[in-house]
Amino acid sequence: MKKREVVTIKMDSVSENEEFARVAVAVFLSRMDPTLEEIEDVKTAVSEAVTNAVIHGYQGGEGTITLEVSVEEDVLTVLVQDEGVGIRDVAKAMEPMYTTAPDGERSGMGFSFMEAFMDQVEVVSAPGSGTTVTMRKKIGR
């Protein structure tokens, strides 16, 4: 049994770090010999999670996002955590097309994309205490 390998990155809540997070996770994932499709799936899910933290968690304000990526056996786990405003109703927030940014620029599909591209998505949140999104994907089916 292989031991769990983990990398943790703390970054400012700015939109430019969304691309950094995508690339960092892709590089970490490369040790698992993934397909190009698996890499793109994970990168898309990470983008959505980090973007949600920037836009909804911190509402464009200052804050820190924690990105934790781990590998155990053939499962990649990505955790994206913010200490922002939190989500009052997680089930409602995970519904397709639901958005708290009614300015017309957000599609409300972030969690739907995460669920489509990863095997498992878990969201833990409460108003005033931030949000933790944990995503898992088996690599090399």
Backbone torsions as a table, in degrees:
resi	resn	phi	psi	omega
1	MET	NA	125.1	177.9
2	LYS	-74.2	146.2	176.6
3	LYS	-78.2	161.4	179.4
4	ARG	-75.4	132.3	176.3
5	GLU	-110.8	136.1	-174.3
6	VAL	-136.0	141.0	169.9
7	VAL	-127.8	133.5	178.0
8	THR	-122.8	131.9	-179.7
9	ILE	-127.0	132.7	172.6
10	LYS	-109.5	131.4	-177.5
11	MET	-139.9	156.6	177.2
12	ASP	-67.3	149.1	178.2
13	SER	-80.9	76.7	175.5
14	VAL	-131.1	147.0	-173.7
15	SER	-60.3	-28.6	179.7
16	GLU	-62.6	-25.2	-179.6
17	ASN	-77.2	-9.8	175.4
18	GLU	-61.8	-45.6	178.7
19	GLU	-66.1	-40.5	177.6
20	PHE	-58.8	-45.3	-179.5
21	ALA	-61.6	-43.1	178.3
22	ARG	-57.0	-48.9	-176.3
23	VAL	-68.6	-43.3	-179.6
24	ALA	-60.0	-43.9	179.8
25	VAL	-67.2	-39.8	179.1
26	ALA	-61.8	-41.3	178.9
27	VAL	-65.4	-44.1	178.6
28	PHE	-62.7	-42.6	180.0
29	LEU	-63.0	-29.3	-175.3
30	SER	-57.4	-26.7	178.9
31	ARG	-65.7	-14.5	-178.7
32	MET	-93.9	3.6	-178.3
33	ASP	54.1	55.4	-177.9
34	PRO	-77.7	163.4	171.6
35	THR	-78.1	164.2	176.3
36	LEU	-60.9	-37.3	178.7
37	GLU	-63.0	-42.4	178.9
38	GLU	-63.2	-41.1	178.6
39	ILE	-61.5	-47.9	-178.8
40	GLU	-64.3	-39.3	178.0
41	ASP	-59.7	-48.8	-178.1
42	VAL	-65.5	-43.4	179.5
43	LYS	-60.2	-40.6	179.1
44	THR	-64.3	-45.8	-179.8
45	ALA	-62.6	-42.0	178.9
46	VAL	-63.4	-43.0	178.0
47	SER	-56.2	-46.2	-178.4
48	GLU	-63.9	-43.0	-178.2
49	ALA	-66.2	-44.5	-179.7
50	VAL	-68.3	-41.6	178.4
51	THR	-60.9	-41.5	176.8
52	ASN	-59.8	-41.6	-179.9
53	ALA	-63.2	-43.2	-179.0
54	VAL	-66.5	-51.5	-171.8
55	ILE	-79.3	-45.7	-175.2
56	HIS	-96.3	-43.7	-177.9
57	GLY	-63.7	-49.5	-177.7
58	TYR	-106.8	-1.0	178.5
59	GLN	48.9	40.5	177.9
60	GLY	81.1	-2.3	179.6
61	GLY	-87.8	-176.6	-178.9
62	GLU	-75.4	149.3	177.5
63	GLY	174.3	178.6	179.9
64	THR	-119.6	137.4	174.6
65	ILE	-112.4	131.0	175.9
66	THR	-101.9	127.8	176.8
67	LEU	-115.9	119.4	177.2
68	GLU	-120.9	126.2	-179.7
69	VAL	-121.4	131.5	179.1
70	SER	-139.1	155.6	177.4
71	VAL	-128.7	130.9	173.0
72	GLU	-140.8	119.7	-172.9
73	GLU	58.1	-119.4	-178.1
74	ASP	-110.9	21.3	-178.3
75	VAL	-114.3	126.0	174.2
76	LEU	-95.6	132.0	175.6
77	THR	-120.6	130.1	177.7
78	VAL	-122.1	125.1	178.0
79	LEU	-115.0	128.9	176.3
80	VAL	-122.8	119.6	-173.2
81	GLN	-128.5	136.7	173.5
82	ASP	-127.6	165.1	178.3
83	GLU	-115.8	35.9	-175.1
84	GLY	-84.9	-148.7	-171.7
85	VAL	-71.2	-19.8	-179.3
86	GLY	80.5	174.0	-178.5
87	ILE	-119.5	125.5	-179.0
88	ARG	-69.0	-43.9	-176.0
89	ASP	-131.9	93.8	-176.1
90	VAL	-60.7	-43.6	-178.9
91	ALA	-59.4	-43.5	178.7
92	LYS	-65.2	-43.3	-179.1
93	ALA	-62.4	-27.6	-178.1
94	MET	-85.7	-4.5	177.0
95	GLU	-70.0	138.3	177.0
96	PRO	-57.3	140.2	176.8
97	MET	76.8	-2.4	178.6
98	TYR	-81.2	131.2	177.2
99	THR	-143.4	147.8	175.3
100	THR	-98.7	2.4	178.1
101	ALA	-111.9	83.9	-172.0
102	PRO	-77.8	18.3	-178.4
103	ASP	-76.7	-0.1	176.9
104	GLY	90.4	-9.2	-178.5
105	GLU	-88.6	-17.0	-176.6
106	ARG	-103.1	137.3	-176.7
107	SER	-88.9	-18.0	-176.5
108	GLY	75.0	22.3	-176.9
109	MET	-110.2	6.3	-176.4
110	GLY	-54.0	-55.9	-179.6
111	PHE	-65.8	-34.8	178.5
112	SER	-62.5	-41.6	177.5
113	PHE	-65.4	-42.7	178.5
114	MET	-57.9	-45.3	-179.2
115	GLU	-67.4	-32.8	-179.7
116	ALA	-71.1	-35.3	-173.0
117	PHE	-97.1	-14.1	179.4
118	MET	-117.2	161.8	-179.3
119	ASP	-78.5	-32.3	-176.8
120	GLN	-146.2	135.5	176.6
121	VAL	-132.1	126.3	178.3
122	GLU	-124.5	131.8	-179.4
123	VAL	-121.7	124.4	176.7
124	VAL	-120.7	124.5	-176.5
125	SER	-159.9	158.4	173.3
126	ALA	-154.8	146.6	179.5
127	PRO	-53.0	130.4	177.8
128	GLY	81.9	-4.0	-177.2
129	SER	-125.7	16.9	174.8
130	GLY	79.9	-176.1	-175.4
131	THR	-138.5	140.1	173.4
132	THR	-122.6	122.1	176.1
133	VAL	-109.0	122.5	178.0
134	THR	-116.0	123.2	-177.9
135	MET	-122.5	139.5	178.6
136	ARG	-128.3	146.0	176.9
137	LYS	-147.5	129.6	173.8
138	LYS	-78.8	129.2	-177.9
139	ILE	-104.8	135.4	176.8
140	GLY	80.5	57.3	-178.4
141	ARG	-66.4	NA	NA
